[in-house]
Amino acid sequence: KAIENIEAAENDEEAPFVYGILGWVHLIKGNFELVLALKDKMLSKMERQIHPDSYNGICAASWAASALGRWDEAEEIATEAARTAQEFSDKSNLAFSEGFLVIAYVLQGKVDQAVEEAQRVLERISTPAYEVWGRGILAWAWCRAGEPTKAVEVLRSVVEACRVANHVPSQIYFTLFLVEACFLDEQYQNARQTGES
């Protein structure tokens, strides 16, 4: 409904933000092709009005492309989002966007590259919320790179920070990463209990 209202009003300023939020919703629901279609609509609106906070909604499309195994597209989208954040001198959105390169690398099995990129992301972050994000993706990269014990410790604190902040989408993803880390660390009971909580 929000998109219908914005399109009817030809509100190019708010449309990218709404498309971005809708993209995240569909990413969480697993509608990856729809997320990519929304990215194209969002970009067409952004040709007329770019706002850096709206732009990181494009990052959902990078994750969707990664989930579909479209690695080059995922990396290209994340790189473009980072480039735009850099144009706005926005270190936090730059780090957030680059974090989606980490996701693409992890899902491709390029774990050493993922760890290196995640460490660079964490160095750039300038806000507490993005610092939680950076620690979480670095821990997931560690998990996949054969260091699940270290990942479990960090992911527990990341999940708790997301819970306290009531940021449900991040809490969901980082909880899944924590379950994976517990499982790979052979903490099977903890993996089950974490997944059920």
Salt bridges, closest charged atoms under 4 A:
ASP12 OD1 - LYS45 NZ 3.52
ASP12 OD2 - ARG48 NH1 3.05
GLU33 OE2 - ARG70 NH1 3.00
ASP40 OD1 - LYS39 NZ 3.15
GLU73 OE1 - ARG70 NE 2.82
GLU75 OE2 - LYS110 NZ 3.98
GLU80 OE1 - ARG83 NH1 2.44
GLU98 OE1 - ARG124 NE 3.01
GLU117 OE1 - ARG120 NH2 2.71
GLU131 OE2 - ARG135 NE 3.11
GLU147 OE1 - LYS150 NZ 3.05
GLU160 OE2 - ARG163 NH2 2.45
GLU180 OE2 - ARG144 NE 2.30
GLU196 OE1 - ARG192 NH1 3.08
